[in-house]
Amino acid sequence: MAAAAAAAAAVVRAWRGARLSVAALLALLALALLALTAGRGGSGSGVRQPGSPPPLLPPGLREELRQRRHDLRRLEAAAGGGEAATGGLGCGDLSLATGISVLGWGFTKVVARAALAGGGAVALKSVHGAGREVRQCVQRYGAPAGCRRLAAYKLLKEVTLLQRLRHPGIVQLRGQCYDNSGDPEIRVTAMLELGSPLEMIQLLQTPWEERFKICLSLVKLLFYLAHSPLGSIVLLDFQPRQFVMVDGNLKVTDMDDASTEELSCKEDNDCTLDFPTKSFPLKCSAVGKCEGINEKKNLFNAYRYFFTYLLPHSAPSALQPFLSDILNATGDLRYGINETLNAFEKVLQLYKSGLYLQKRPLLLKDYISLKGFRMVEGEDYKCWPSYSHLGCLLSVHSAEEAAAICNSQSQCQSFIITQQRTWTGRPLASFQSSLTDLIPDANAVVYVKRSASSGETLQRQ
């Protein structure tokens, strides 16, 4: 069995980076499954012969399948009150897809990228036949097809959730291909909006405004999950790897471990929310549920995986006290998601309006403005975190704030407010270490430190 599992793993490793047709990908999946089951010998390996009756599944596996069917039907019943978003793609679109390349895999599923015949690309999710969940199930029950069916129920649950939950922070379901003709196996492929993996190390190197956007998007998502049409939803496997970036926006892409159930209780002692470094006592409600446990679990995970890394570093100094309040209140769970969203929106309003700059001294008077000119673009001194790797390009509220930034940097001698805007509507300012050649531009203004050049030099420019 160990040799067979190793062979399956070798096939899986060969997928990474491969660009395949759908048929080729399915062939590799079949090879992995055959390698997995080969060590069990004979017809008992779970591979059915044509016309043979379906094998009788072990009692333990039948019970697990019954429970997952029950959970799926309960979820479908809870979701039945609203309109489902089914997506427009089906099995026909999947059969015509090309350029299949495996992006990665996890405990239950494998994810691939596919180019659609009509243009565009999607992410394909299907059961990982050589994944840990199926392997461990086969080790327990010796029934590969039944184990793949068990794993397929998790993917069906995810599809059901994606059909009902509509929010900019949840990856969009583009369609599905479902085949229940095999017994005891279900074949299902979900076709999803394609995103790129969330890279925390890269995020730490981006400007604070972009990191704040990620955190604000996450808070808005958690607010929606706390008040969703299906009730309060918890992300049980809350990790950065469960998120992707789509056109610069954060989206959760893995929902198979989401739950709409809140922990049942008889007394308050049944409602302790435990994390590796902290525990929080919660109340047992009159209806026998731990009050707000799903919301609080999501919020603390957002604090420990996102807020602590992305919020405080290189933020405007005047906003630091507000950010510290958010970190302290979410880290101690003194805030719920409503209070957290209000606090984030307050910071956003201060940042966009420039109110955090009110008590600063006025420094723009120390600069000469040259209207109708801009500087020749080129590589210059670097600052962190810059919107450009070629120089120092930062978000500012106004020329007055740009003057304060230029004064704080010893290399800066001049700056220009560009026409570029960030997601908040703030302009980007380009800072320069010298007054380079000027070129006419009716919409531009160059600001130069009075100490950087005499009026006579400027007139010659």
Disulfide bonds with the S-S distance in Angstrom:
Cys91-Cys177 2.11
Cys137-Cys147 2.03
Cys265-Cys284 2.10
Cys271-Cys290 2.16
Cys383-Cys392 1.99
Cys406-Cys412 2.01
